[in-house]
Amino acid sequence: MRTRQIRPKQIADTLTYLRLIIALLIVLVGIAQGRNGLSTALLLLLAGWASDTLDGQLARKDTLSRKTWIGEHDIIVDVLLGLSMMIYFSLSGFTPLWLTMFCILYLITVTLVLRGWTLYAIFIGLSYGTILLVSYLYATSLFYIFALYILIMLLTTWTHCWENIRAFFAGFKDIQTREAVKKKPV
């Protein structure tokens, strides 16, 4: 009898789906606990960040390099995780509702009109900056854990981070090129 071997990509995909569940849980913490749930929401976020780190490493180790729907949409899951924290912050009174509404409108525009992952990175920067600020102001010990986590990730995945930074700026050139083609007279 043959046993089926679990591939690293399957585990990576499972971790990505888990991040979707974590995003939902963060919003539910905001509804159920409000400001009192800050530590819980931040710890859930940290679990989500850890799953993102692991799923990326596992996906890159898979020798078959097959693509899956969830793997190709990993950036959207990352965006939803950041958005869940923005929603939590608004529900709990840490940030104004207009900021979350702006983020939602921005993401709808990027997804439906502009269609560029580079523009998702701007949202991720805004949401994670907000996360760091709120954690610094209201949960300082968790802020230091987040800062340490980010530092460790930068040091251990330095080359991957640089690849993403280069791709980010290359994405802006692609957007500018698309806009120039649209405006070019026929």
HELIX and SHEET records of a PDB file:
HELIX    1   1 PRO A    8  GLN A   33  1                                  26    
HELIX    2   2 GLY A   34  GLY A   37  5                                   4    
HELIX    3   3 LEU A   38  LYS A   61  1                                  24    
HELIX    4   4 TRP A   69  GLU A   72  1                                   4    
HELIX    5   5 ASP A   74  LEU A   91  1                                  18    
HELIX    6   6 LEU A   97  THR A  109  1                                  13    
HELIX    7   7 VAL A  110  LEU A  114  3                                   5    
HELIX    8   8 TRP A  117  TYR A  138  1                                  22    
HELIX    9   9 THR A  140  THR A  156  1                                  17    
HELIX   10  10 TRP A  158  LYS A  183  1                                  26    
END                                                                             
